[in-house]
Amino acid sequence: MSNFANVSRRKFLVTAGASAGAVLLKGCVGNPPSATAPVATNVAASPSPVTAGDTPETTTIKLGYIPIVESAAMIIAQQKGFFAKYGMTGVELSKQANWASARDNVTIGSGGGGIDGGQWQMPMPHLISEGIITNGQKVPMYVLAQLNTQGNGIAIAGIHAGKGLGADIASAADYIKGFQANEGRKFKAAHTFPNVNQDFWIRYWFSAGGVDPDNDIDLLAVPPAETVQGMRNGTMDAFSTGDPWPYRIVADEIGFMAALTHEIWSFHPEEYLAIRADWVDANPKATKALLKGLMEAQQWCDDPANRAELVQICSGRNFFNIPAEILTPPYKGNYTMGDGKAAFNDINAGPLYWKDPKGSVSYPYKSHDLWFLTESMRWGFHKNTLTDFDVVQRMVDSVNREDLWLEAAKEAGFSDLPTSTSRGVETFFDGIKFDPANPEAYLTSLDIKRV
Ligand code: CA
């Protein structure tokens, strides 16, 4: 272990007590739902850009978040006064215990003690709108902005070091598939919520290497604390997870990183801001004020000069509640991979918020909603609803409100805005291409699928 890792590890243990795994988990699974953070105190000093006609219908909204890097821009917008600058002086950020709680809370709405919207893995807003993951209760939602790209990866338990589990696992496929015969159980992998981003990333990674995630292994939703415990005691093999876990898994000697999502699909869509449609429809000016504040925060987050302050704010007790040292490496693009893999030292490998080399991060490209729903079809998720691409396109068009994003960006005077709802053809690390103009060809090109 390097000195760097030693220092880091000591700091985790000091903070976390007996279990290093407890630090982040406190935020992810242990905290009571709706632990509410205080409203901003340091409102931006510049004069308010809110003119009489723009005055928001309301100054308050309750947004849920999960204490991971995906929520950083919302936290910065509130804490640095960017929401308030555009008139949203009463934005309440509500820490969610897990994704199921966020789903349940948005179904209730803030009027019932829940939330109006917030941070989502995809395609949760579409699934909630259709009642697919809410016991049939349809709660129409609008996707308004992307919160970030990247910042996720595939972690592997240390007992599998030296077996060829990198980005490309073709040479390790027999080892993984032979687990049942050799170890008496299938290779076991976890994500935090079924049929959304982290499930998709690990499924893509397994199947690109010739491992069928439905048949060759066990893949299931497991709370992070349990997953990490399992990786330590030899009962859990892989974990599809987000920053700052990749750093901690290696530094705490729990395992190594097989791949960053940056390697699987550079500048891929990650998590989004979505709000209940009834709230947006009743408060269109407040919605655009929120978006302007978020966009300005995203620009702030991408400035390397602001990253130390970002880490200081987000790691604090009101938000992630972890030592700042744990959050710093991903924000520098520093990823120690372990298992002999070269480390990354590239800010473009980590989470980005406003722009990336492919275009806008914040703008919610419809072509990305389409990929998430196409990938859902690939795996046979929600078969009764996702019957064909006409249905999928209708869902994208009713949930994705890129029009509101563009209006807000133009009103705020931001420049260099996207000119198409499609980011164009996407290329994955195994050479597979997704052409949003022909999603069926993508499905046809895949070897492992359920359609
Ligand atoms: Ca994520």
Residues whose N, C-alpha, C, O or C-beta is under 5 A from the ligand:
A	BS01	CA	N152 G242
